[in-house]
């Protein structure tokens, strides 16, 4: 397939997802997060096999198809927080776990693809986020091969409502690459306590909270991979997130660009259309450039993952993608704000951009400053964490 043909197929997939998402969103206006989540999941956004009759678009791999779906729901008007939640589960949990879990274990989780079961990624603790080996949550192996999980995870997206958590815990007291393990934990058992949702200022549509594990007994099959492989799995989930998580921004960016262009074409001042100003035109062009660059980077990463490249081998490029898209998202939103003028701060003006959520993109999946260290190290610099 030619590059032009591939672009056409992607655009058709985005448009198809947007059409389905508009219907799901309109049916659930004003509903809670779980209701909207399930309505969108019913459109196949979380499924490895897109629902008939359309199925997977010809010529697109599963990662690119999922990416087009995430972009489509954002283009349809889904808020950034909902787009983020879907991208986080799809690319940060489901994709990394697919080659690791047996069919039996995947089936035991319940209907994840249909939206009945909501997953969360529980890594961060109050005492450390970017330093996983500092975690204190532990899973102690018992004589019968089971584990007992104790500790607390903080700042977990979807923690107040999730059903199953991918929980990282210490299975050795040593500070070594083999000290951590990962478990699939049923969060609905009495030994798990959830906090109330945190009062967030960014990505407010998806709740965040903490999880406390008070001696949760885990069967041996809840261990993901083998004991001591937690850090290796974390490396994979992190690479997936850095490569693909910022897909949540693409749909909202396209929507903001479209309404900004319409505004600049219709607004008149000083006896002429606002869009006739060279300064305005340059700002709009910068917005278009930021969106173009972001889409190219994320779709390129999706294509490489579809082609079978291992996520761990993409670590440096994934970090560069995440840094670039996050910083372009901030710049893009700043330009839209300047062009909207005072209307950018009036809620019902139709020109009010979300200024805070783009800033969150610079910290989620690793702060950009630390990712620059990762890139520098990959280039051969002897830089420490």
Secondary structure, DSSP 4 states (H G I P E B T S, - for coil): --HHHHHHHHHHHHHHHHHHHHHHHHHTTT--HHHHHHHHHTTTTT-SSPPTTT-SPTT--HHHHHHHHHHHHHHTT--HHHHHHHHHHIIIIIHHHHTTS-HHHHHHT--TTTTSS-EEEE--BTTBSS-GGG---EEEEPTTS-EEEEEEEEEEETTTT-SEEEEEEESSSS-STTSEEEEEEETTSTTEEEPPPP--SSSTTS-EEEEEEEEEEE-GGGEESSTT-HHHHHHHHHHHHHHHGGGHHHHHHHHHHHHHHHHHHH-EETTEEGGGSHHHHHHHHHHHHHHHHHHHHHHHHHHHHHTT--GGGGHHHHHHHHHHHHHHHHHHHHHHHHHHGGGGG-GGGS----TTHHHHTTTTTS-HHHHHHHHHHHTT-----
